[in-house]
Amino acid sequence: LAIKSLNISKRIILSGTPIQNDMGEYYSMVDFVNPGILGSLQSFRKIFEIPIVESRQPRCSKAAKLLGEERSNELTRITGMFILRRTADINSKYLPPKEETIIFCRPTNLQVKMYTKILDSPIIRKCLSCYGGGGEGRDSTSHLQCIIALKKLCNTPLLVYRKYIENPEDPFYQDLDDYFKDDRIKVFTPEISGNHLITTLYNINKYILINIY
């Protein structure tokens, strides 16, 4: 990480979900604030990440589940020496009452077309046809993948486009390339000046999609 090169005496990181997203990211944060406490990335993956991830799979063995729990407890013990947790139960005592506002947004024409296309994919059809039945249709993992794919599309087609670029053969995203040929979706990277790009597209009346996800 580039931040490791900073010459600073104190290092503090604030994270809402440090371990739920990716254990590799969790290692990077821990190693930044407390270098070497978890060993090298390779040893961390071997000792902690792989056993813990395997233990959370629906069809893991009892031995794998037990090993994962042991490694998870050990990881919690080590990081508990320098991680200060503030759970929702604690924070709720100092926060005002929670207010929720539900706003219904109509999908764009592009989202409707892509949603219909994805619903017609082999995996989605298999999930729907086997719902409530036995055998492979009861695999909660595949149903969760279907939900995630459709959720990404409802958030923004850009998320679907990224997954398609990563793996065009993914059955969830087959035959979607025609929906992105007009080049209206621009991805802002650190190498591209976002301000300059927005100004340019605005002046020529092009679509601008800014995604923070």
C-alpha positions, 0 to 999 in steps of 0.5 A: 500500500502507498500509505505504508510509505508515510512517515508518521508516528501514529496510525489509526484506521476507522472502518464500519465493516473491517472483516465482512468485505474481504479478509485481504483488505482486513489484513492490509488495514491491520498490517498498516496500523500494526506492521507484522502482527499477522505475519506475511500476507501469504502466511495470513492466508494459509493460517487464517483466511483459507480456513475461515472462509472454508468454514463458512461454506454451506457444505463444509465438513465438521473438521473444516468448520471447527478449524475455521472457528478456532482460527477466527477466535485466534484472529480475534484474540490477536487483533483485540489487543489494538482494535477498539470496537463500538457495536451498534448497541453501544452507539445507539445510546448516543445517537438520535432516533433512526429515521428511514425514508423510502423512495421508489425510483423507476428503473431506466429503459436500459435497466429494464432491458438488462433485467429482462435479459438476465432473468432469461439466463440459464442460472436464473431460470434454474433457480426459479424452476427449482424453487421449493423443490429438492436437489440442486434447486435448494442450493442457497448459494446459487440463489444468493448469486442470482439475488446479488446479480439483480441487485447490482443491476438495480443499483447501476448497470455499471456494476453489471458491466464491470462483472461482464468485463471481468468474465464475459462467459459468466452465465449471469451476464451473457450477451450483454455487450450490445447494451454498452456499445454507445460508450455512454458509461465512463469509468473515472480512475485516478489516472483520469481527471474526473473534473475535466471529463465531467466538464467535457461531457456536460458541454456536449450533452453526453450522459454522465454516470458517477458511481461510488460503490 
